[in-house]
Amino acid sequence: MAGNVAVIAGAGSGLSASLARLLTGDGYHVVLAARNVDKLSLLVQETGALAVETDVSDAASVARLFEAADKVGALEIAVFNASGRTRGPIAELDPEAVKPALLVGAYGGFLVGQQAARRLIVRGSGSILFTGASASLKGFSGSAGFAMPKFGLRGLAQSMARELGPKNIHVAHFIIDGQIEPRGQAPEPDRPDRRLSPDAIAETYLAIHRQHRSAWSFEVDLRPWVETF
């Protein structure tokens, strides 16, 4: 039912912005979570969303985010878009750089998912949507610091889907297999639609939320038509 709240954690100018615009247009009250909310000022003006400064790797900060959302209305959708990454040869990776990538990308997903689950269990319905990547399925050379949190996030989503599905809560995981088109960047005339449109991805997220529970999807992979897999 539109008119309820959608929380988007890890908000920025790409997919999260497209989701905010789409969900606002569909009647949802959007709450955006980011470490730096100043970067969201134009999006907030455009959509009327509430921006909450949030560190998704900190349990108290995530709790405050959802408490702020509770004041807006009843949670219906939670989207986890935050991502932690560090790249480089395994022998040269800085452990202190890898640790926050894991905390943001995997532990952050747990914290956001837990807070959302607590509310949706009481509600008896709703969706929790996690954004993954190619690295959720394949650990590429030099990408251990990215694959670890993405593999962890996928495992979290699988576990939550099996636990919460029977409670009428739809948990889904999205494999974004390619580069998302930066908003405002001119398209490449000789390589049309080489990158994923954030607006098109957002439409898929909303479609998954709207699925009838007799035919729920757990995992959806999205890639440009020219991408190999």
Secondary structure as UniProt FT lines:
FT   TURN            2..3
FT   STRAND          5..9
FT   HELIX           15..25
FT   TURN            26..27
FT   STRAND          29..34
FT   HELIX           37..40
FT   HELIX           41..47
FT   STRAND          50..53
FT   TURN            56..57
FT   HELIX           59..72
FT   STRAND          75..80
FT   TURN            90..92
FT   HELIX           95..102
FT   HELIX           103..107
FT   HELIX           108..123
FT   STRAND          127..133
FT   HELIX           134..136
FT   TURN            141..142
FT   HELIX           144..164
FT   HELIX           165..167
FT   STRAND          170..176
FT   TURN            183..184
FT   TURN            189..190
FT   TURN            192..193
FT   HELIX           198..210
FT   HELIX           213..215
FT   STRAND          219..222
FT   TURN            225..226
//
